[in-house]
Amino acid sequence: MAVTLPRATATPADRWTRVRGPVLGAAVAAGLTVALHFRDPHESGSWGFCPSAAMGVYCPGCGGLRAVNDLTNLDFAAAASSNLLFIALIPLILGLWVRRLVVGWRGGGPMQPTRVHWWLGAGLIGVAVVFTVLRNLPGSWLAP
């Protein structure tokens, strides 16, 4: 016997309260993306200097600003060259954002942190470490 639960009814104010975070986060990200389009991070010092790159070590995030700039210019090859890991994570980031927006829109409560199996977390950390090592090898094409 199937049990059906009553559909949550929400007033528009309640809905806005639930989706405010994802919507404002998207607005901030869009604003920063526009800023990155018009102030080119490929110019040295235009957005400051990365401390790890100044020490000669490229972290997993190095080249992320340049990748966003390249994406706003629809230059996907240059974006992948700037930071391949960031480009690979964009679908995951967008998927999590859409998931949060849909849950809030439908009337769900605050989302609990997603439970991640230890091996998935260890795998993601391992990918970041391997990516960092590979991009710091002499002559590596993964270097930003």
JOURLIN-V674045 format. One record per pair of residues at least 4 apart in sequence whose ideal C-beta (glycine too) atoms are under 6 Angstrom apart, sorted by sequence separation. I is the first residue (numbers start at 1). J is the second residue. D is the distance in Angstrom with one decimal. If there is no record, write none. Layout:
# JOURLIN-V674045
i=I j=J d=D
i=I j=J d=D
This chain:
# JOURLIN-V674045
i=10 j=14 d=4.4
i=16 j=20 d=5.8
i=19 j=23 d=5.4
i=20 j=24 d=5.8
i=35 j=39 d=5.9
i=58 j=62 d=4.2
i=63 j=67 d=5.8
i=80 j=84 d=5.1
i=89 j=93 d=5.8
i=116 j=120 d=5.0
i=10 j=15 d=5.0
i=41 j=46 d=5.7
i=49 j=54 d=5.5
i=52 j=57 d=4.9
i=70 j=75 d=4.5
i=103 j=108 d=4.0
i=116 j=121 d=5.0
i=135 j=140 d=5.4
i=41 j=47 d=5.0
i=134 j=140 d=5.9
i=39 j=46 d=5.7
i=52 j=59 d=4.5
i=80 j=87 d=5.2
i=135 j=142 d=3.7
i=70 j=78 d=4.1
i=71 j=79 d=4.8
i=79 j=87 d=5.6
i=103 j=111 d=5.8
i=134 j=142 d=5.3
i=135 j=143 d=5.1
i=53 j=62 d=5.4
i=70 j=79 d=3.8
i=100 j=111 d=6.0
i=50 j=62 d=5.8
i=67 j=79 d=4.4
i=70 j=82 d=5.8
i=67 j=82 d=4.0
i=66 j=82 d=4.0
i=67 j=83 d=4.4
i=47 j=65 d=5.8
i=63 j=82 d=3.9
i=64 j=83 d=5.0
i=67 j=86 d=5.2
i=63 j=83 d=3.7
i=64 j=86 d=4.8
i=41 j=65 d=4.0
i=42 j=66 d=5.7
i=41 j=66 d=5.0
i=60 j=85 d=5.6
i=41 j=69 d=5.3
i=36 j=65 d=6.0
i=40 j=69 d=6.0
i=36 j=68 d=4.9
i=36 j=69 d=4.9
i=33 j=68 d=5.9
i=37 j=72 d=3.9
i=85 j=131 d=4.9
i=82 j=144 d=5.4
i=60 j=128 d=4.8
i=60 j=131 d=5.7
i=60 j=132 d=5.4
i=22 j=97 d=5.9
i=58 j=135 d=5.0
i=22 j=100 d=4.9
i=58 j=136 d=5.6
i=22 j=101 d=4.5
i=63 j=144 d=3.0
i=19 j=101 d=5.9
i=62 j=144 d=4.9
i=19 j=104 d=4.1
i=58 j=143 d=5.8
i=18 j=104 d=3.6
i=19 j=105 d=5.8
i=58 j=144 d=5.9
i=10 j=107 d=4.7
i=8 j=107 d=3.4
